Amino acid sequence: MPATLQRLPSIPASKARSAPAEEVRTLIDELLAEQKSLQTPVARFSEVHDREPDLAPHYRTLIPLTRPGAGEQYAFEVSLDRCTGCKACVSACHSLNGLDEDESWRDVGTIHGGRDTPGWQQTITTACHHCEDPGCMNGCPVGAYEKDADTGIVRHLDDQCIGCSYCILKCPYDVPKYSKKRGIVRKCDMCHQRLAEGEAPACVQACPTEAIRIIKVPARATVTTDKLFQSTIHDKPSTTGAKRRWPEAIPNPSTTRPTTRYIGREIPTSAVAADRDTLVPQPAHWPLVLMLTLTQAGIGLLLGALPGPPVPSGLRSFSEVGRPAGILAFAALLFSLGMAASVLHLGQPLKAWRFFLGLRTSWLSREILAFSLFAPIPLLLATLPFLPNFPFNSSLALGTSYLALPLGLVAVFTSVMIYHDTRRTSWRFPRTAARFFGSVLSFAALGHLIAAPSRAGLILLATAVIVKMIPEARIARLARDRNAGWSPDLHSSKLQRGPLSRAWNGRVMLTLVAVAIAAIQPWLALPLLLSAELLERQLFFQTVHAPKMPGHAGPARPNHS
Amino acid sequence: MMTPDFLRQRRGPLTRDLVQTPGHFGLGQVPARLKPASTTTSICGYCATGCQLKVHLDEDGRAINLSPATHYPVNLGMACPKGWQSLDPLDSPDRGTVPLLRDPSGTLQPVDWATAIGTFVDRFRDIHRRHGRDAAAFLSTGQIPLEEMAFLGCLWKSGMGFLHGDANTRQCMATAATAYKQSFGFDAPPYTYADFEESDVIVLVGSNLCIAHPILWQRVARNPRDPRIIVIDPRATETAQSATLHLPLKPKGDLPLYYALAHCILRDGRIDPASVARCDGFDDFAEFVRGFTPESVETSTGIPAATIENLARVVSEPGKRVSWWWTMGVNQSHEGVRTAQAIINLCLLTGNIGKPGTGPNSITGQCNAMGSRLFSNTTSLVGGHDFADPSHRRKVAETLDLPLQSIPSEPSLAYDQILEAAGRGEIKALWIVATNPFHSWIDSSRLAELRENLDFLVVQDMYPDTESARVADLFLPAAGWGEKAGTFINSERRIGTLKPFRQAPGLALTDFRIFRLIARAWGCGDRFERWTDPEAVFRLLRDTTLDRPCDITGIDGYDHIDRCGGIQWPHPAATDPDPPANERRLFADGVYCHPGGKAKLLFSEPARLPEAPDENFPFLLLTGRGSSSQWHTQSRTARSAILRKLCPAGAFVEIHPDDAARLGISEGSDVTLRSRRGEMTVAAYLAPTVQPGQLFLPMHYPEVNRLTHPSFDPHSRQPNYKACAVSIRLV
């Protein structure tokens, strides 16, 4: 507001207002009463109950006449040449499905022609692709997704969902959306209830230009994905035998084999999503940041402080020397806090007991199992030294410490695989493994240094934490090259140097300070290193490039975790 | 493999939320939670397409959901996102629920209606007494029913005795109205939407139909004649992407382009002699365009001569139906009237008028801009009459039962002139109804200065937090669309009804009731005794149209309109069959509304850009609609979570990648745009769809009009929003 408006003329107080006549007061009351009585004229014409839906003649040709037969499934077909980006489909999905305030299962984005075809533009409407090999379903730890045997529709069982959001990470199209209010994710069900009644899905009904329809496609087709999702991707005839390029506009469909077919207009290979360069940090998932960092710190400290089995005499030293016992207790504490934090991540934690349903395909199920098996170990190791002697005391201690290393590493391995399995570029196995096992190693070195301070131990710690930072620093450097072509890593780099630069600088500074302090007092280095690692893990989540369907141009809204 | 229920919960409260059930009323499956008890219909309250919505009601007659009406000839079961989300803005917690009055400390304080209306009357009376009838003005809108527009216009002029009032329709279709009036003798858009489906050649000028009027694009898409779609627009818009041919015209290069087309058509003798015979001014026009060879306009239009020659052949193909459609690219221009008339001239020359699939067709902006044109009592006297014509004044006075001397013989100042006068201190008070000029008016920072010169500013709106309401002395809380009855007239002259299906929040009253209140408090209630409810006013207004080109005396009332699926004017009682045909166009008989029945071919030498780019301000700034989910100043659309999700989070400027590279601007970086009048900082968006040297800003952000250049079409006084010189710099 312009500053001048502070000096607005006020009503001159001197001027006496003529009191409104009594009749005006009466009219005010009358009008207010009138305004409050709602007498909506109800439609009187052609409103017959139980007739077929008004729009049925319109959409009859937009849905299949018969349900899918054996070996077939339903799929969306989108005619790009008909889609103008009016977004009625998004609103209709929201309204006709009675979704929450800002919830819609369809979205519309834009693709630009890119380098080779500037000026070319295409809007693109997307809902769930009801994939042949759904990433969401494979990742779900509790079997809250089903691929309907008859229709191929990938359905989400809302009451089964535990709200772990892993399906969101697993879907390359950013389809499932978390509802904070409900503590679960929800997603497009292709209006299966409407299809079952011979009605078209909301988006199909609502498209003014009939750009969206439902078709039947071969299910579990042995044909390559060429016949499906990318059917319209323009691939210049390759005379040189060069490898076909995939437009950066659309995530590569080989991962989950989406069934949606985009037809009607070729997409140039140089096409880019309109929001490709929009820098929006991904959700931080703070409970996961805490869970991963704390469990890895706990496991690391534990392993570092263990006097290297099989040296049984070392076990004895636990009770003799107070320091390792302190570390073990601390390790157990951190680990347990990490486990507790993981529960905060769930929207419906009480339903998580069904985690075993996903063991066959979900690394999240496997992680829950591995951590459940490992969980007693730190507690045992931390408490044993304080217990009075009882039979088999020492063999229990010995056995537990034998198990700590393999089980701990397996648990961390399952954590790594959770992220690797999302196929996101910066979460690939070598990178995630380097981060997660790097954390374990760093804290192991610190634990060892605390337990047995030595110059060699200090060098080991310094080497571990600094080597761990090298890949992160290399990504951060990418953004310096102004001419670099787009890549998921460049995207991460820009986030790391741009909106998240404070976290990145803090991560580096805290690590270096932690090493310096460790030389003086290793215990003091512990909180510093922990903070540095928490920032590292925050960046791990927030800088990742999450593949998605093209969005719209212009400033984006922040991602909420 | 089926797992047991205790392992796999297929049912439960969360699942139940999404269960559907037959909705009846022709709706198909609906969410069980939102199953209607009855339905009603209402015309959408955003744009002039005039879609009808079927509103789903609960037991109490309260709207719980809506979907587009299927059996309405306009939208055929479709709506754009704004229409779909029409209920959202009503539910906003930001609604105005009590009158607010600025206290001596400058804070807006809640007051009761008696105080509010008392203050209103005292202040305006005082101004009227001390400074006369020219010292106050209202600025209203194309967004309220025509019954309310007419009430406001008649109350202001014939009740309160003021003279000046204009509406935001000045910003959207004054140019088209003036062009038609001058060319045809009446403001008469001649077409019906079916023409979209019956054309062989569809020329869209300065119109991003896909985004601004998606439901009209639906009609284009339904055209079975495999039409050629030609888009004339500086930007490669969504509509241009769907075109057969896109002419990336230089901004404001259209007038010479159309004169060059006329040149080619006349040179090649591709005119329709019968149509030309019904026009005045042919020889002068032919002589005038002789100099406009395609080669001579290459520079000013940016279009190669060969393309112009080709286009001239396409739009004059004998036997082909050619329709021309324009929106704000033409209207919001320093020479928009002549540009629109150049299009009208092309249609008159080639005989593309009065027949299916033809016409020089202005697509209107606001839901009731067309109602405003006939009934707002601002530029023209209510019912399509002239203030200057004594017989018109007498007829209206008699029909409306108003004293003859209460109807002024002179017209009102136009919007820009009202603000100029306010700036000079001649207009002391403004009454702003359902519009937001402190955001939307061109060179808007001048309004902030002008605000200081005003003794009294009243804003009547749904929301007390619009840019304009925040600076008001008195805020009157108004009911919105969905909370009131009345009628709208859409682009194709179709009158449709609105229904109330929501209670207004708090003490908010419909504009209609506020006007009744003011009439009573002012002491002129007796003049408006018959203005009891919207339908009564509709019938009064209907009677004023007798024997005018917009004669609707054949309409009985709201039920009649609903029964007919809306009624296009004219529908004279004397001559028209009832029910009237569903799709009707004007001038099929070749008789226009000028005395003598001929149309006029009007033209002028193209004028120079009012503010061309130069060394200091090297870029030409274009403004326009950002997305289909945004409406004007977003005072309503920004209250819908879904609509917010469908558009960018904030302002952005589109710049060609080559310009961006030269200036070191990368995607998303903050840039400062500066014009001679103001500056703003926005994120850059690299868009090859804008031409080098040009920038595009969506109009929905309040900073945008701090940059725009206040130049106006001399005939229509419509602001030239779409071309001003700016500089751009990386922050």
Chai-1 contact restraints between the chains, C-beta under 6 A:
chainA,res_idxA,chainB,res_idxB,connection_type,confidence,min_distance_angstrom,max_distance_angstrom,comment,restraint_id
A,P2,B,A448,contact,1.0,0.0,6.0,A-B,restraint_1
A,T4,B,E452,contact,1.0,0.0,6.0,A-B,restraint_2
A,L5,B,V471,contact,1.0,0.0,6.0,A-B,restraint_3
A,L8,B,G106,contact,1.0,0.0,6.0,A-B,restraint_4
A,S10,B,R102,contact,1.0,0.0,6.0,A-B,restraint_5
A,S10,B,P104,contact,1.0,0.0,6.0,A-B,restraint_6
A,R17,B,G118,contact,1.0,0.0,6.0,A-B,restraint_7
A,R17,B,D122,contact,1.0,0.0,6.0,A-B,restraint_8
A,P20,B,A114,contact,1.0,0.0,6.0,A-B,restraint_9
A,P20,B,G118,contact,1.0,0.0,6.0,A-B,restraint_10
A,P20,B,A521,contact,1.0,0.0,6.0,A-B,restraint_11
A,V24,B,R520,contact,1.0,0.0,6.0,A-B,restraint_12
A,V24,B,A521,contact,1.0,0.0,6.0,A-B,restraint_13
A,R25,B,A114,contact,1.0,0.0,6.0,A-B,restraint_14
A,L27,B,R520,contact,1.0,0.0,6.0,A-B,restraint_15
A,I28,B,W113,contact,1.0,0.0,6.0,A-B,restraint_16
A,L31,B,L509,contact,1.0,0.0,6.0,A-B,restraint_17
A,L31,B,R513,contact,1.0,0.0,6.0,A-B,restraint_18
A,Q35,B,A504,contact,1.0,0.0,6.0,A-B,restraint_19
A,Q35,B,L509,contact,1.0,0.0,6.0,A-B,restraint_20
A,K36,B,Q503,contact,1.0,0.0,6.0,A-B,restraint_21
A,L38,B,G61,contact,1.0,0.0,6.0,A-B,restraint_22
A,L38,B,Q503,contact,1.0,0.0,6.0,A-B,restraint_23
A,T40,B,T40,contact,1.0,0.0,6.0,A-B,restraint_24
A,T40,B,L57,contact,1.0,0.0,6.0,A-B,restraint_25
A,T40,B,G61,contact,1.0,0.0,6.0,A-B,restraint_26
A,T40,B,K499,contact,1.0,0.0,6.0,A-B,restraint_27
A,T40,B,F501,contact,1.0,0.0,6.0,A-B,restraint_28
A,P41,B,T40,contact,1.0,0.0,6.0,A-B,restraint_29
A,P41,B,K499,contact,1.0,0.0,6.0,A-B,restraint_30
A,V42,B,S38,contact,1.0,0.0,6.0,A-B,restraint_31
A,V42,B,T40,contact,1.0,0.0,6.0,A-B,restraint_32
A,A43,B,T39,contact,1.0,0.0,6.0,A-B,restraint_33
A,A43,B,T40,contact,1.0,0.0,6.0,A-B,restraint_34
A,A43,B,T41,contact,1.0,0.0,6.0,A-B,restraint_35
A,E47,B,F25,contact,1.0,0.0,6.0,A-B,restraint_36
A,H49,B,H24,contact,1.0,0.0,6.0,A-B,restraint_37
A,P53,B,G26,contact,1.0,0.0,6.0,A-B,restraint_38
A,P53,B,G28,contact,1.0,0.0,6.0,A-B,restraint_39
A,D54,B,G26,contact,1.0,0.0,6.0,A-B,restraint_40
A,D54,B,T70,contact,1.0,0.0,6.0,A-B,restraint_41
A,L55,B,T70,contact,1.0,0.0,6.0,A-B,restraint_42
A,L55,B,G77,contact,1.0,0.0,6.0,A-B,restraint_43
A,H58,B,G77,contact,1.0,0.0,6.0,A-B,restraint_44
A,T84,B,C210,contact,1.0,0.0,6.0,A-B,restraint_45
A,T84,B,W217,contact,1.0,0.0,6.0,A-B,restraint_46
A,T84,B,E238,contact,1.0,0.0,6.0,A-B,restraint_47
A,G85,B,E238,contact,1.0,0.0,6.0,A-B,restraint_48
A,C86,B,C80,contact,1.0,0.0,6.0,A-B,restraint_49
A,C86,B,P214,contact,1.0,0.0,6.0,A-B,restraint_50
A,C86,B,S628,contact,1.0,0.0,6.0,A-B,restraint_51
A,K87,B,P81,contact,1.0,0.0,6.0,A-B,restraint_52
A,K87,B,S628,contact,1.0,0.0,6.0,A-B,restraint_53
A,K87,B,L646,contact,1.0,0.0,6.0,A-B,restraint_54
A,A88,B,C80,contact,1.0,0.0,6.0,A-B,restraint_55
A,A88,B,P81,contact,1.0,0.0,6.0,A-B,restraint_56
A,S91,B,P81,contact,1.0,0.0,6.0,A-B,restraint_57
A,S91,B,W84,contact,1.0,0.0,6.0,A-B,restraint_58
A,S91,B,Q85,contact,1.0,0.0,6.0,A-B,restraint_59
A,S91,B,I642,contact,1.0,0.0,6.0,A-B,restraint_60
A,H94,B,I642,contact,1.0,0.0,6.0,A-B,restraint_61
A,S95,B,W84,contact,1.0,0.0,6.0,A-B,restraint_62
A,G98,B,P31,contact,1.0,0.0,6.0,A-B,restraint_63
A,G98,B,R33,contact,1.0,0.0,6.0,A-B,restraint_64
A,G98,B,L34,contact,1.0,0.0,6.0,A-B,restraint_65
A,E101,B,A641,contact,1.0,0.0,6.0,A-B,restraint_66
A,D102,B,A641,contact,1.0,0.0,6.0,A-B,restraint_67
A,D102,B,K645,contact,1.0,0.0,6.0,A-B,restraint_68
A,P118,B,P688,contact,1.0,0.0,6.0,A-B,restraint_69
A,G119,B,A236,contact,1.0,0.0,6.0,A-B,restraint_70
A,G119,B,P688,contact,1.0,0.0,6.0,A-B,restraint_71
A,G119,B,T689,contact,1.0,0.0,6.0,A-B,restraint_72
A,Q121,B,Q241,contact,1.0,0.0,6.0,A-B,restraint_73
A,Q121,B,T689,contact,1.0,0.0,6.0,A-B,restraint_74
A,L157,B,R10,contact,1.0,0.0,6.0,A-B,restraint_75
A,D158,B,L14,contact,1.0,0.0,6.0,A-B,restraint_76
A,D158,B,T15,contact,1.0,0.0,6.0,A-B,restraint_77
A,D159,B,Q9,contact,1.0,0.0,6.0,A-B,restraint_78
A,D159,B,G12,contact,1.0,0.0,6.0,A-B,restraint_79
A,D159,B,L14,contact,1.0,0.0,6.0,A-B,restraint_80
A,D159,B,T15,contact,1.0,0.0,6.0,A-B,restraint_81
A,Q160,B,R8,contact,1.0,0.0,6.0,A-B,restraint_82
A,Q160,B,Q9,contact,1.0,0.0,6.0,A-B,restraint_83
A,Q193,B,Q20,contact,1.0,0.0,6.0,A-B,restraint_84
A,Q193,B,Q29,contact,1.0,0.0,6.0,A-B,restraint_85
A,R194,B,Q29,contact,1.0,0.0,6.0,A-B,restraint_86
A,E197,B,Q29,contact,1.0,0.0,6.0,A-B,restraint_87
A,E199,B,G28,contact,1.0,0.0,6.0,A-B,restraint_88
A,E199,B,Q29,contact,1.0,0.0,6.0,A-B,restraint_89
A,P208,B,M78,contact,1.0,0.0,6.0,A-B,restraint_90
A,P208,B,P214,contact,1.0,0.0,6.0,A-B,restraint_91
A,P208,B,I215,contact,1.0,0.0,6.0,A-B,restraint_92
A,P208,B,Q218,contact,1.0,0.0,6.0,A-B,restraint_93
A,T209,B,Q218,contact,1.0,0.0,6.0,A-B,restraint_94
A,T209,B,A221,contact,1.0,0.0,6.0,A-B,restraint_95
A,D277,B,E667,contact,1.0,0.0,6.0,A-B,restraint_96
A,A553,B,Y685,contact,1.0,0.0,6.0,A-B,restraint_97
A,G554,B,P648,contact,1.0,0.0,6.0,A-B,restraint_98
A,G554,B,F652,contact,1.0,0.0,6.0,A-B,restraint_99
A,G554,B,Y685,contact,1.0,0.0,6.0,A-B,restraint_100
A,P555,B,P648,contact,1.0,0.0,6.0,A-B,restraint_101
A,P555,B,A649,contact,1.0,0.0,6.0,A-B,restraint_102
A,P555,B,G650,contact,1.0,0.0,6.0,A-B,restraint_103
A,P555,B,F652,contact,1.0,0.0,6.0,A-B,restraint_104
A,P555,B,A683,contact,1.0,0.0,6.0,A-B,restraint_105
A,A556,B,A649,contact,1.0,0.0,6.0,A-B,restraint_106
A,R557,B,A649,contact,1.0,0.0,6.0,A-B,restraint_107
